[in-house]
Amino acid sequence: NTIKLIPFALLGRFSQEQLTANLWMMPILPVGVLIGYGIVRIMHEKFYTRFIYLTLVLTSVTLIYRALAGI
């Protein structure tokens, strides 16, 4: 993830507003970790794997679309 910082910086993806928003969201991170931990513990492995693959496909399609559309 650290290596990704270089291309993001070169593309101008960092701004004062973005960094400020990220700092404001940091206190929420533990809540997300706890929710994720709970989901992993109650969901059957088969469904969890499918959920992860579906999420990765949707994220990938969104990123490719945004890259091609120039968004």
C-alpha positions as CSV (number, residue, x, y, z in Angstrom):
1,N,0.0,0.0,0.0
2,T,2.9,2.3,0.7
3,I,4.1,2.0,-2.9
4,K,0.7,3.2,-4.1
5,L,1.3,6.6,-2.5
6,I,3.8,7.5,-5.3
7,P,1.4,7.2,-8.3
8,F,-1.4,8.8,-6.3
9,A,0.8,11.8,-5.5
10,L,1.9,12.0,-9.1
11,L,-1.7,12.0,-10.3
12,G,-2.6,14.8,-7.8
13,R,-5.0,12.6,-5.8
14,F,-4.0,14.2,-2.5
15,S,-5.5,17.5,-1.4
16,Q,-5.9,19.3,1.9
17,E,-9.6,18.5,1.8
18,Q,-9.0,14.8,1.2
19,L,-6.4,14.5,4.0
20,T,-8.7,16.4,6.4
21,A,-11.6,14.1,5.6
22,N,-9.4,11.1,6.1
23,L,-8.3,12.3,9.5
24,W,-12.0,12.9,10.5
25,M,-12.8,9.3,9.5
26,M,-10.0,7.7,11.4
27,P,-12.0,7.3,14.7
28,I,-14.5,5.2,12.8
29,L,-11.9,2.7,11.7
30,P,-12.2,0.5,14.9
31,V,-15.9,0.3,14.4
32,G,-15.4,-1.1,10.8
33,V,-12.8,-3.6,12.1
34,L,-15.2,-4.9,14.7
35,I,-18.1,-5.2,12.2
36,G,-15.8,-7.0,9.8
37,Y,-14.6,-9.3,12.6
38,G,-18.2,-10.1,13.6
39,I,-19.2,-10.8,10.0
40,V,-16.3,-13.2,9.5
41,R,-17.3,-15.1,12.7
42,I,-21.0,-15.5,11.9
43,M,-20.9,-16.1,8.2
44,H,-20.2,-19.5,6.7
45,E,-16.9,-19.7,4.9
46,K,-18.6,-20.5,1.6
47,F,-20.8,-17.5,1.7
48,Y,-18.0,-15.3,3.0
49,T,-15.7,-16.3,0.1
50,R,-18.5,-15.5,-2.4
51,F,-19.2,-12.2,-0.7
52,I,-15.5,-11.2,-1.0
53,Y,-15.3,-12.3,-4.6
54,L,-18.4,-10.3,-5.5
55,T,-17.1,-7.3,-3.7
56,L,-13.8,-7.5,-5.5
57,V,-15.5,-7.9,-8.9
58,L,-17.8,-4.9,-8.3
59,T,-14.9,-2.8,-7.1
60,S,-12.8,-3.7,-10.1
61,V,-15.5,-3.0,-12.6
62,T,-16.1,0.4,-10.9
63,L,-12.4,1.3,-11.0
64,I,-12.0,0.3,-14.6
65,Y,-15.1,2.2,-15.6
66,R,-13.9,5.3,-13.8
67,A,-10.5,5.0,-15.4
68,L,-11.9,4.7,-18.9
69,A,-14.5,7.5,-18.3
70,G,-11.9,9.8,-16.9
71,I,-13.7,10.3,-13.6
